[in-house]
Amino acid sequence: MASKMPNGDKWELIDNDNNSQHYGRKFKFDFSYIKSDNIKNVVKAYIWRNFKEENKTLNWLFLECVANFKRVNTFLELNHISNLNQLTNKEIDNLLSYLNTLVNPKNNKPYSISMKRNYIKTIKNIIRWGQLYMPNEVPKIEIFTGNEYIGVNKKLKIDFIPDEVLEQINNALKNEENPYVKYGIIILQSTGMRIGDMLKLTTDSVKPHLINGYTLTWYDHKNRKERQPMPIPNECAIVVEKLLKLTKEFREQADESIKDYLFIHKSSRGKDANILKIVLQDTYRKWLGQFIKKNDIKGIDGELYNLKSHQFRRTLATDMLSKGTDLKVIQEVLGHSSPSVTKRHYAEVKDKERAELFNNIGIIGNISKIDETVIIDKQELIWFKKNKDKGAKMEDGYCTKPCTDGKICDRLLKRQKCYTCSRYITTPEYLQTHKNHLAELEKQLEGNIYGDHYAEHFLPTIKILKEIVMRLEEIQDGNN
């Protein structure tokens, strides 16, 4: 295999994988930046063999060689290391320190954790590969601890889209003029697919379900396999049909290689003006940023929301989890290798979110023991002690501040979300009231004939009520 490797330091490799997102693209490799012949030969062999055997995508190999290893190679040269087999754990520690000193020229800020993690991942990949195929050129002993960088081998923080932000997004979609953004967001919300997979959807992706509705099929580029047909909401099937009509003229004009793709468009500016091509991931990310800015969509911090396409995938998963969907089902929807991957990346996050929500529930054993640790403001505390049996009393607890500037709280008037309001407190005397309310909601849910959307209005309250009942029972048992 290695004997067929191209000569010289400059290669031009073409992605010939029909299922690749970069099929037909030419990648220009330049290894001249590596001064050490020993290290250069290992890197070349690593790139070539993984390319020929299709163990890794050509695009990823290009990023490893052109971007990631350049940073590592600079460190090696600064430390006069001319052979990878000279590396020990000490050098890896020094490499970590070196990466922390680098500044990204694009923004004059330190490189992000994810970027530095990629640099470490690349040298680790090359050495791991070398231990199998070029053992004399790399360290024979283990030089990595498994936690070389903050975040490496640790559970990911899953940044799903908060409900209030998602509501802003969906409201803005009604008037969105860019159809690729409008329809694409609906597809991402409905399926949780990766953006690269979505942009490669084909004209035959949607098919009628054998029983009812429609299914969507796509190629999973990360796992390199065709996904099983996935049932989709009618709304998703409708937007795919609209994309079919929208791009029909483009597809009739397009080259054979791209005429079957849904996300095909013609740019109106730049070097690609008037050229038919599949929407690039970078282009779509730019459009998402413009969509957020144009519609002034903000997060709870009051700043423009930093929307990323992968968040729709995370949001779908966490929503399914919060509704009690089996992890095996979520795994199949996301295309994870096993349920354990799904649990590791999503379950803990939702559990944490649920814990933070439950922490806001105000529960106390005896309302007469309210003091400044519960109500910090002295004036409010004085008012509450005077009114705990009058204006502060509710049918299932107490409100420590029902009025502000002479206006009654909207939550209190509409009786919405009081359970998680910092002003709400309940006690064991209301245990039976909460049990009755819980039973009523569960009965409504049991007899629900209106579908999941109707049920979603009850599920969060049911979960909170169960938590309240459990805590109040513990307090009551402790007092008996």
C-alpha positions in Angstrom: 0.0 0.0 0.0 2.7 2.4 1.0 4.7 1.8 -2.2 1.9 3.4 -4.2 2.0 6.5 -2.2 2.5 9.7 -4.3 6.0 11.2 -4.5 6.9 14.6 -3.3 5.5 16.8 -0.6 2.5 18.1 -2.6 -0.4 15.8 -3.2 -3.8 16.3 -4.9 -6.3 13.7 -3.7 -9.8 13.4 -4.9 -12.7 12.3 -2.7 -14.1 9.3 -4.6 -16.5 8.1 -1.9 -19.9 8.3 -3.5 -21.5 8.7 0.0 -19.1 11.4 1.1 -20.4 14.9 1.7 -17.3 16.1 -0.3 -17.6 13.6 -3.2 -15.6 14.8 -6.2 -13.8 17.6 -4.3 -10.0 17.9 -4.7 -7.9 18.2 -1.6 -4.4 19.7 -1.9 -2.0 18.4 0.7 1.3 20.1 1.4 3.7 18.3 3.7 6.7 20.7 3.2 6.1 22.4 6.5 7.4 19.2 8.3 11.2 19.5 8.3 11.9 16.1 9.9 11.9 13.4 7.3 11.1 10.7 9.9 8.0 12.6 11.1 7.0 13.5 7.6 7.1 9.9 6.5 4.9 8.8 9.4 2.3 11.5 8.7 2.3 10.8 4.9 1.8 7.1 5.5 -1.0 7.8 8.0 -2.8 10.0 5.5 -2.3 7.8 2.5 -3.3 4.5 4.1 -6.4 5.8 5.9 -7.4 7.5 2.6 -7.0 4.4 0.5 -8.7 2.1 3.0 -11.4 4.7 3.6 -10.9 4.4 7.4 -11.4 8.1 7.7 -13.0 10.7 5.4 -10.6 12.6 3.2 -11.9 15.9 4.5 -11.0 14.9 8.1 -7.6 13.7 7.0 -7.0 17.1 5.3 -8.0 18.9 8.5 -5.7 16.7 10.6 -2.7 17.3 8.2 -3.2 21.0 7.2 -4.6 22.5 10.5 -4.2 20.2 13.5 -0.7 18.7 13.0 0.8 22.0 12.0 0.4 23.2 15.6 1.9 20.0 17.0 4.8 20.1 14.5 5.7 23.7 15.5 6.0 22.4 19.1 8.1 19.5 18.0 10.5 21.7 16.1 10.8 24.2 19.0 11.8 21.3 21.2 14.2 19.8 18.6 12.2 16.6 18.4 12.9 14.9 15.0 11.3 11.5 15.6 7.9 10.7 17.1 9.5 7.8 19.1 11.2 10.5 21.2 7.9 11.5 22.7 7.2 10.7 26.4 4.4 11.7 28.7 6.6 14.7 29.7 6.6 16.0 26.1 2.8 15.6 26.0 2.5 17.7 29.2 4.7 20.3 27.6 2.6 20.2 24.5 -0.5 21.0 26.5 1.3 24.0 28.1 2.4 25.2 24.7 -1.1 25.0 23.2 -2.3 27.1 26.1 0.0 29.9 25.0 -1.3 30.1 21.4 -3.5 32.9 20.2 -6.0 32.4 17.3 -5.0 35.1 14.7 -8.7 35.3 13.5 -9.9 36.8 16.8 -6.7 37.4 18.9 -8.1 35.1 21.6 -6.7 31.8 23.0 -7.8 28.8 21.0 -11.0 27.2 22.2 -11.0 24.0 24.3 -12.4 22.1 21.3 -9.6 23.3 19.0 -6.9 22.3 21.4 -8.6 19.0 22.0 -8.5 18.3 18.2 -4.7 19.0 18.2 -4.2 16.4 20.9 -6.6 14.0 19.2 -4.6 14.2 16.0 -1.2 13.4 17.5 -2.8 10.6 19.5 -4.4 9.2 16.3 -1.1 9.2 14.5 0.7 7.5 17.3 -2.0 4.9 17.9 -2.0 4.1 14.1 1.8 4.0 14.1 1.9 1.5 17.0 0.1 -0.9 14.6 1.7 -0.1 11.3 5.0 1.6 12.0 6.0 0.5 15.5 9.6 1.5 15.3 8.7 5.1 14.4 6.5 5.9 17.4 6.6 5.4 21.2 6.1 1.7 22.2 4.7 2.6 25.7 1.6 4.5 26.6 2.3 8.2 26.8 -1.2 9.5 27.1 -3.2 9.5 30.4 -6.6 9.8 28.8 -7.2 13.3 30.3 -4.7 15.4 28.5 -7.0 18.3 28.2 -9.9 19.8 30.1 -13.0 18.2 28.5 -11.1 15.2 27.0 -12.9 12.0 28.1 -15.4 14.0 30.1 -19.1 14.1 29.5 -20.3 16.8 27.1 -22.4 19.7 28.2 -25.4 19.5 25.9 -26.6 22.9 24.9 -30.3 22.3 23.9 -32.5 25.2 22.9 -34.6 26.6 25.8 -38.4 26.5 25.2 -38.7 30.3 25.2 -36.0 30.6 22.5 -37.6 27.8 20.4 -40.9 29.7 20.6 -39.2 32.8 19.2 -37.6 30.8 16.4 -40.8 29.1 15.3 -42.7 32.4 15.4 -40.0 34.0 13.2 -40.2 31.1 10.7 -43.7 32.2 9.7 -42.3 35.3 7.9 -38.9 33.9 7.0 -38.1 34.6 3.3 -35.1 32.2 2.9 -36.9 28.9 2.1 -33.7 26.8 2.9 -33.6 28.3 6.4 -37.4 28.1 6.9 -37.8 24.5 5.7 -34.4 23.3 7.0 -35.1 24.3 10.6 -38.4 22.4 10.5 -36.6 19.3 9.2 -33.9 19.6 11.9 -36.5 20.0 14.6 -38.5 17.0 13.3 -35.7 14.5 12.8 -32.6 15.6 14.8 -30.4 14.8 11.9 -27.0 16.4 11.5 -26.7 19.4 9.2 -24.4 17.6 6.8 -26.9 14.8 6.3 -29.8 17.3 5.8 -28.0 19.2 3.1 -27.5 15.9 1.3 -31.2 14.9 1.3 -32.3 13.6 -2.0 -35.6 13.8 -4.0 -36.6 10.3 -3.0 -36.0 10.8 0.8 -39.7 11.0 1.7 -41.9 8.0 1.2 -45.5 7.1 2.4 -45.5 5.0 5.6 -47.0 1.5 5.1 -49.7 2.3 7.7 -50.1 6.0 8.0 -48.2 9.3 7.3 -44.7 9.5 5.9 -41.1 8.4 6.5 -37.8 10.0 5.8 -34.6 8.1 4.8 -31.2 9.6 4.6 -27.5 8.6 4.5 -25.7 8.9 7.9 -22.3 10.2 6.8 -20.7 10.0 10.2 -21.5 6.2 10.5 -21.4 5.6 6.8 -24.6 3.8 6.4 -28.2 4.3 5.2 -30.6 5.1 8.0 -33.7 3.1 8.4 -36.9 4.9 7.3 -38.0 7.3 10.2 -41.6 8.3 10.7 -41.9 12.1 10.4 -44.6 14.6 11.2 -46.8 15.7 8.4 -45.3 19.2 8.7 -41.9 17.8 7.9 -43.2 15.9 4.8 -44.9 19.1 3.6 -41.7 21.2 3.7 -39.8 18.5 1.9 -42.5 18.6 -0.8 -42.1 22.4 -1.0 -38.4 22.1 -1.4 -38.9 19.7 -4.2 -41.1 22.2 -6.0 -38.7 25.1 -5.2 -35.6 23.4 -6.6 -37.2 21.7 -9.6 -35.9 24.3 -12.1 -32.5 24.2 -10.5 -32.3 20.4 -10.6 -33.3 20.4 -14.3 -30.4 22.6 -15.1 -27.9 20.9 -12.7 -25.1 18.5 -13.5 -25.8 14.8 -13.2 -23.8 14.6 -9.9 -26.1 17.0 -7.9 -29.4 17.0 -9.7 -31.1 14.7 -7.2 -30.3 16.8 -4.1 -33.0 18.9 -2.4 -30.7 21.6 -1.0 -29.5 22.8 -4.3 -29.2 26.6 -5.0 -27.6 29.3 -7.1 -25.6 31.9 -5.3 -26.2 35.5 -6.4 -22.8 36.8 -5.3 -19.1 36.0 -4.9 -16.9 33.7 -6.9 -19.7 31.1 -7.1 -22.3 33.5 -8.4 -24.8 31.8 -10.8 -23.2 28.4 -10.2 -25.6 25.6 -9.2 -24.3 23.7 -6.1 -25.4 22.1 -2.9 -25.7 24.5 0.0 -22.5 24.4 2.0 -22.5 23.8 5.8 -20.7 27.1 6.3 -23.2 28.9 4.2 -26.1 27.4 6.1 -24.5 28.4 9.5 -24.1 31.9 8.1 -27.8 32.0 7.2 -28.8 30.8 10.7 -26.8 33.7 12.2 -28.5 36.2 9.9 -31.9 34.6 10.8 -31.2 35.1 14.5 -30.0 38.7 14.0 -32.8 39.8 11.7 -35.5 38.5 14.0 -33.7 39.7 17.2 -34.0 36.3 18.8 -32.5 36.5 22.3 -31.7 34.1 25.1 -32.4 34.5 28.8 -29.3 36.7 29.1 -30.8 39.3 26.8 -28.1 38.7 24.2 -28.7 37.5 20.6 -29.0 33.7 20.8 -26.0 31.8 19.5 -27.9 29.2 17.5 -26.1 26.2 16.1 -27.7 23.5 13.9 -26.7 20.7 16.2 -28.8 22.1 19.0 -31.9 21.0 17.2 -30.6 17.4 17.5 -29.9 17.9 21.1 -33.3 19.5 21.8 -35.2 16.7 20.1 -33.3 14.1 22.2 -33.8 15.9 25.5 -37.4 16.5 24.8 -37.9 12.8 24.1 -36.0 11.9 27.3 -38.1 14.3 29.4 -41.3 12.6 28.1 -40.0 9.3 29.3 -39.1 7.8 25.8 -37.0 4.7 26.1 -33.2 5.3 25.6 -33.1 2.6 22.9 -35.7 4.5 20.9 -33.8 7.8 21.3 -30.6 6.0 20.3 -32.2 4.7 17.1 -33.5 8.2 16.2 -30.1 9.8 16.7 -28.2 7.0 15.1 -25.9 6.4 18.1 -23.8 3.3 18.3 -25.5 2.2 21.5 -27.9 3.4 24.2 -25.0 4.0 26.5 -23.8 6.8 24.2 -27.2 8.4 24.3 -27.4 8.2 28.0 -23.9 9.6 28.5 -24.5 12.6 26.3 -28.1 13.4 27.0 -29.6 11.7 30.1 -27.3 13.4 32.7 -28.0 16.8 31.2 -31.8 16.5 31.4 -31.5 15.1 34.9 -29.4 18.1 35.8 -32.0 20.4 34.2 -34.8 18.7 36.1 -32.8 18.9 39.4 -32.3 22.6 38.9 -36.0 23.0 38.2 -36.9 21.1 41.4 -34.5 23.1 43.4 -36.7 26.1 42.8 -39.6 24.5 44.5 -40.3 26.2 47.9 -41.1 23.6 50.6 -41.0 24.2 54.3 -42.2 22.1 57.2 -43.8 24.9 59.2 -44.9 28.2 57.7 -44.5 29.9 61.2 -40.7 29.2 60.9 -40.3 31.6 57.9 -37.4 33.9 58.6 -34.8 36.0 56.8 -33.1 32.9 55.3 -36.3 32.3 53.3 -37.4 35.9 52.6 -34.3 38.0 52.5 -36.0 41.4 52.2 -36.9 42.6 55.7 -40.0 44.6 54.6 -41.3 41.7 52.6 -40.7 39.4 55.6 -42.7 41.7 57.9 -45.5 41.9 55.3 -45.6 38.1 55.0 -45.8 37.4 58.7 -48.7 39.8 59.0 -50.5 38.3 55.9 -49.7 34.6 55.9 -53.2 33.8 56.8 -54.8 36.4 54.6 -53.5 37.9 51.3 -50.5 35.6 51.1 -52.5 32.4 51.5 -53.3 30.3 48.4 -55.4 27.1 47.9 -52.2 25.0 47.8 -49.5 27.1 49.5 -48.4 30.7 50.1 -47.2 33.5 47.9 -44.5 35.7 49.6 -45.1 38.6 47.3 -48.4 38.6 45.4 -48.2 42.3 44.5 -45.5 44.6 43.1 -46.1 48.3 42.7 -49.8 47.7 43.4 -50.2 45.1 40.6 -51.1 41.5 41.2 -48.6 39.0 39.8 -49.6 37.6 36.4 -48.6 34.1 37.4 -50.9 34.3 40.4 -53.8 35.7 38.3 -53.4 33.0 35.6 -52.1 30.4 38.1 -49.2 29.5 35.8 -45.8 28.1 36.9 -46.3 29.1 40.5 -44.7 25.8 41.6 -41.3 26.8 40.4 -41.6 30.5 41.3 -39.2 31.7 43.9 -42.1 33.4 45.7 -44.1 30.2 46.1 -44.0 28.1 49.3 -46.0 25.1 50.3 -46.2 23.0 53.5 -47.4 19.5 54.6 -50.9 20.9 55.4 -51.4 21.1 51.6 -50.2 17.5 50.9 -53.7 16.2 50.2 -54.5 19.2 47.9 -51.4 18.4 45.8 -52.3 14.7 45.7 -55.8 15.5 44.5 -54.4 17.9 41.8 -51.9 15.3 40.7 -54.7 12.6 40.4 -56.9 14.9 38.4 -54.1 15.7 35.9 -53.1 12.0 35.6 -56.8 11.1 34.9 -57.0 13.8 32.2 -53.8 12.4 30.7 -55.0 8.8 30.8 -58.2 9.8 28.9 -56.3 12.0 26.4 -57.7 11.7 22.9 -56.0 14.8 21.5 -52.4 13.5 21.1 -48.9 14.4 22.3 -49.3 18.2 22.0 -52.2 18.2 24.4 -50.3 15.9 26.8 -47.3 18.2 26.8 -49.3 20.8 28.7 -49.7 18.4 31.6 -46.4 16.4 31.8 -44.2 19.2 33.3 -46.7 20.0 36.1 -47.2 16.3 36.8 -43.5 15.8 37.3 -43.2 18.8 39.6 -46.3 17.7 41.6 -44.9 14.2 42.1 -41.7 15.8 43.4 -43.7 18.1 45.8 -45.8 15.2 47.1 -42.7 13.1 47.7 -40.9 15.9 49.6 -44.0 16.7 51.7 -44.5 13.1 52.6 -40.9 12.9 53.7 -41.4 16.0 56.0 -44.7 14.5 57.3 -43.1 11.1 58.0 -40.2 12.9 59.8 -42.7 14.8 62.0 -44.6 11.6 63.0 
